[in-house]
Amino acid sequence: MKANLILENGVVFSGEAFGYLEEAVGEVVFNTGMTGYQEVLTDPSYWGQIVTMTYPLIGNYGVNLEDLESKSPKVKGFIVKEYCKNPSNFRAEMNLDSYLKQNKIIGLENIDTRALTKVLRNSGTMRGVIALGEMNKEAVQEKIKSFSNVDAVKKVTAKEKYTVDGSGKHVALMDFGVKENIIRCFKERNCKITVLPAYTKPEEMLNLNPDLIFLSNGPGDPEDLPEIIENIKALVGKKPIGGICLGHQLLALALGGSTEKLKFGHRGCNHPVKDLERNRVYITSQNHGYVVKEMPENMVVTHVSLNDGFIEGMRSIKQRIFSVQYHPEASPGPIENQYLFDEFLNL
Ligand SMILES: NC(=O)CC[C@H](N)C(=O)O
């Protein structure tokens, strides 16, 4: 079925719909990973976003039900140059089309994803609509204007607290839309993990008497979460705190720093980052549209992006706080950054 991606600035890309045939509106972003589409689809940080992959053939190893970062796909729509109809892999349980159909997510193929990516890089991330058939300009603008992602964290956080058993250190993990592999990485280190809903009060966190408070990744703009920022302020100095991505941004805001929106974000598994403490460069997995702009007082920068120089990590030895903007848990991407989970636990 013919379908169009219509961007906020009026640019239209025509292709064919696959997956679940229902119109979608969201923020259009690109991911430069060559592989890892299952992990991208199910990463809750993509809530509210239509993701386009720059790699031209997606779906060739199919979909299994093991490599998921949450129970279901979280993207609003998925755009590819070509999706593979006949995957070949011993773990494949279905193809991408069936997976998207089952989960009510629209796909769009035969799009010149390189041209689309160039538009987003030149003009910046913008909202867009995947429309089935024609849609007039007014209707598009109407849909785009009414789109909001401020409640994203509420939609993806755990509804209730739950525990993952372990005999080692106790991690109280605030779930803003946590990726499963973060939990797996703590599990591999024998941790007991208590996963708590995003709006859990600081007293309840402290009553657990954890060894580490951990702030997860998650969707949306960190500045849309003032109540959570206040809750984090009440935890600072009382327990060691670690954070990844949204967790890192919220920590920066709670400590008096600021964040800003990047022109087109960092999304992919091939982003070079320099660890300034080790004087080494690592290739990292990333998915962020916001970044820490002004550092909080008393925090030092530990990691920087070698693509554009933005802050990728920060630490306070005195307050036992350490957080990174990128994804040391990988999934998808290189696993060489998982040493940071030991650093979180060393806090
Ligand atoms: N992966 C994340 O936690 C993303 C954080 C935030 N939503 C951003 O886009 O910057």
The ligand as an SDF file (V2000), in Angstrom:
LIG
                    3D

 10  9  0  0  0  0  0  0  0  0999 V2000
   18.2450    6.9220   25.8820 N   0  0  0  0  0  0  0  0  0  0  0  0
   17.8390    7.8830   26.6820 C   0  0  0  0  0  0  0  0  0  0  0  0
   17.7240    7.7390   27.8930 O   0  0  0  0  0  0  0  0  0  0  0  0
   17.4320    9.1720   26.0160 C   0  0  0  0  0  0  0  0  0  0  0  0
   17.3190   10.3500   26.9390 C   0  0  0  0  0  0  0  0  0  0  0  0
   16.5010   11.4780   26.3500 C   0  0  0  0  0  0  0  0  0  0  0  0
   15.1530   11.0510   26.1120 N   0  0  0  0  0  0  0  0  0  0  0  0
   17.1580   11.9880   25.0770 C   0  0  0  0  0  0  0  0  0  0  0  0
   16.6500   11.7600   23.9930 O   0  0  0  0  0  0  0  0  0  0  0  0
   18.1940   12.6100   25.1420 O   0  0  0  0  0  0  0  0  0  0  0  0
  1  2  1  0
  2  3  2  0
  2  4  1  0
  4  5  1  0
  5  6  1  0
  6  7  1  0
  6  8  1  0
  8  9  2  0
  8 10  1  0
M  END
$$$$
